[in-house]
């Protein structure tokens, strides 16, 4: 390793502002900046943030890794690339120690306990629920057919109702609107905190800290109330995920989840299962609305038993607009990635937003083409990773893909979608979101 380190090159990257480094550019246009960095400097790029030689509290280097081989190394060797990164520390402040934010033995125990709840067979049991909610969306659209709708708003309602019913059963009419209101606020506050170079403790009574505490308390109260009500009435009759969380046990130790752990898992499922899926659906529908010839091909296969193109359209939508646009790790030792030396205690970012546009693996990368995902694909595993990878890959991948294909099939079977021929503006919050309404016109086929 010493020889390898000594031969490895330093990581190249832009200089940025003389005092603040790349902080202004990354704040103003994060996605554009890292894509430009890739095109200019290659597969490993360093971004200095803060004072040129300041203390670590106000100065940090971030290294972005874009080649699939390097991404494989980052995501599959947690002993070298840990989740001791600020993004997860911030999320932990908001949603506790659930599967997304925990680490080490605590995470491993949770993963073993929860994995049986998300096998393809278990997830398939939610198909009927998803179809019912998709039918609700289709029927609601009948009122506005021919007028302009906001696809993102429609998809948010659908995904929150699906994840709400999957978690809590049918009694969600009071819960869903309040959670739908709180989740975007949480995302905004988390991003604002992530962009602070100096992060004050939440115990300090600043306006932002007070707001964070208010939102977190409101979320906890909603979920704790549901858990307490379920405990009072018992859950022998229920088949929802909350009942399964009560019954879940670590297969190695037999240990059950505590009530606090159950609450934290629910908050993770709500955040990950709502925000990411609704954005992915809205962007995919908009892309189909801008490419009517592709849309007609997708719609033609619905109901014929040959619906592979529906899933391919979803996957291509997530290639161009990956809801989880970047993932962070922290180096626990000096390491070489793609021939470049990265010191210990460096934040390393892998970004689907960039790698999904890597021209070596995606010819004409900005073109919307679901055929890329049909048949045998001769691409490296990590040329495409909207659900992450390695031991920390998203446990809800099967659920999300099923949820998206069910809704897309239901809508396209009834309606033709027309969208403005322009790319929707996006904002990289905790997840990728549209900057405003994602407008489209629906007409009955």
C-alpha positions, 0 to 999 in steps of 0.5 A: 500500500505504501508503494501504491500511495507513493505512486498515486497522483494527487487529485486534480480539481478547480480552484474556485474563489480565492478565499472561499474555494468552491463553496460559492459555486457549489452553493449556487449550482451544485449539480452543474458544478460537479458535472463541469468538474467531471468534464474538465478534470475526469473521474476523480475531482477534488473541491476545496471548500472554505479558507485555503489553509483554514482549520478543519472547522471552516475548511474541507476538501471533498473528492468526487469519484465518478468512474464505476470502478471507483464507485464500486470501491467506495460503496463496497469497502465500508471499513475504508469508506465509512458513513461518518459523513456530515450528511448522515449526521444531519439526517440523524438529528432529524429522523433518529437512528434508523436504517438510513442513519445508523452505523456499525453493529447497530445498523447490522442488527437493524438490517438483519431484522428488517430485510425479511420485510422487503423481499420481492415476495413480501413487497408483492403483497402491496401490489393491490394496495398500490393499484387501488391508490393508482386507480384513485389518481386516475379517477381524480384526473378525470376531473381535470383531464385536458387541463394543466396539472402539476405532476409532482403534486399528484405523485406526492399524494400518491406516494404518501398514501401508498407508504402511509397505507403500507405502514399504518393500514387504511386509517391514514386520512388525518395523518397523511396531509400533516406528514406531507406538509412536514416532510418537505420542510424537513428536507429544506431545513436539513439542506440548509444545515448541511450547507453551513460550514460551521454547524452550531449545536442544535441545543443553541437557541438560534431561529433555525435550531428552534425551527428544526426542533419544532418540525422534529417534535411534530413528526415524532408526535404523529408517529408516536401517537400512531404507535401508542394507539396500535399498542392499545388495540393490539395488532393481531388483525393487521397486516401492515408494516407497523405490525410487522415491525412490532413482530420483527426479530433479529434472526441471530439474536432473537431481539425485537425492535424497541419502540424508539427504533420502530419510530425511527424506522417509520420516519426513514421509510416515510422520508425515503419512500415518499420524497424519492419516489414522487420525484422519480415519477414526476420526472419520468412522466414529464420525460414521457410527455416530452417524447410522445413517440416513446410514450406511445410505445410504452403505453402500447405494451400495457395490459398485453403482458409485455410491460417491460418497457414501463419498467425501462422508462422508470429506470431511464427516468431515474438515470437522468433524474436520480432522486438520490443524486449523491452519496457521501462517505468518509475515508478512514485511512489513506487510500488510492482510488482510480490512481489518485491518492485520497488522504484519511478523513476526506469526504468522498462523494459518489454522484449518480447525477454525474455517473449516469451521464458518463459518456463512456457508458451512456452514449448521447447521455442527455437523450431519454431512451428507455431501450437502454434498459431492455435486453442484456446490458453490457455495462459495469454494475456501478454505471447505474446506481440510483439505489446505492450499492454494497452493503448499504444499498436501499432496502426499499428498491423493490417496493419503489420500482413496483410502486412506480411501475404500477402508477405509470401503467395505470396513468398511461393506460387511460391518458396521453401526457403532453409536457412542455419541451423544456427540462424542468428545473431541479434543486438538490435538497436532501433528495432531488426535487423539481424547483417548481411545478412539473406541468403537463396536460392529460387527455383521455386516450 
